[in-house]
Amino acid sequence: EDYNLLAVNAFNPQSRDERNASFMTYALTIRDVRFELLIIDPDNGAVVFKTTDAQNAWDGIDMRNGQLVPAQKAYIWKVVLQDALPNEKTHYSGTIVRI
């Protein structure tokens, strides 16, 4: 019940360690499944990032203005799986903090 696509809850786009410099749920990088990932600003519900490619992780850039999002702010992530396994949920969500 607590499974959430093996997602971390924080990342640092300015990290020298590339494993910490972007956000993508780990399960999507090791599975061959069609999906859509959205990063949402909780202040106004606007989408700041979206992708259908597990190799295109969120690097903290807001697609609305091309700027790095503010530090210490939590964003909502949502994943919709198109080809979920039998008895698997099709929607997952959580929060991610840019540190």
N, C-alpha and C positions, 0 to 999 in steps of 0.2 A: 504493500500500500504506500510506502514511503519512497518507492523508486521514482526518481525524477530525471531520468536520462543522464545520470552521473554528471550533473551540472555543478560547477563551483559557484560560490556566492559573491566573489570579488575578483577583480583583475586590475592590472596597472598597465595601461598602454605605453607608459614610458619605461617599463622594465627592460633590462638588458636580456633577461631570460625570456625567450619567445614563447615559452609555455604559459607565462603569466601575462603576456602583453596583449592578448585578445580573448574574446569569449565565444566559445562554441561548446555546446554540450558534448561531452566525450562520446557518449553512445552514438551520436550521429556521425562521428568521424570513423567509427569502426563498423557501422552497419550500412548495408546497401538498401536504403529506404528513401522514398520521395517524401519531402517535408517542406514546410515553410517556417522560418524562424523570424519572429518580430521582436524588436526592442521598442518598448513604449515608455514615453515620458509620463510619469504618474500625475504630474501637475496639470496636464491638459489633454492627456490621452492621445497625443500625436505620436506617430511612428517615427522613430529616429534612425532605424536601421531595419532592413529586411533582406533575407536571402533564402535561396533554395539549394545552395551549394555548401556542403560541409567544409570545403576548402576555403570558403570565403567567410572567415570568422569576423565578428565585430571588433574593430580596433578602437572603439570609443569615439569615432567621428559621427557627428549628427548630420545625417544626409540632407537635412533641411537647410543648413547653412555652411557645411563643410568644416565646422569647428569642432575641436575636442570638447566633449561634454564636461561639465564641472566635476571636480573631484568630490568625494565623500557624499555623493548622491546616489540613491538607489533607483534603479530602473526595473520595469517589469519585462520579463521575457516570456514569450509564448511560442510553443511549437505545435503545429498541426501535422500529424503524420497522414500521408495519403495511402500508404500501404501497410497499415498496422498488422501485426501478427494476430492470429486468433486469440480472443480474450484479452487483447492489449488495448489500453486506452488510446484514443486518437488525439487527445489534447493534453498538453503538459504546460505548466507555467511555474514561475518562480521569480525571485528578485536577484539582481546583480548590481553590485556597488563598484563604481569606478574609483579606485584609490590612487 
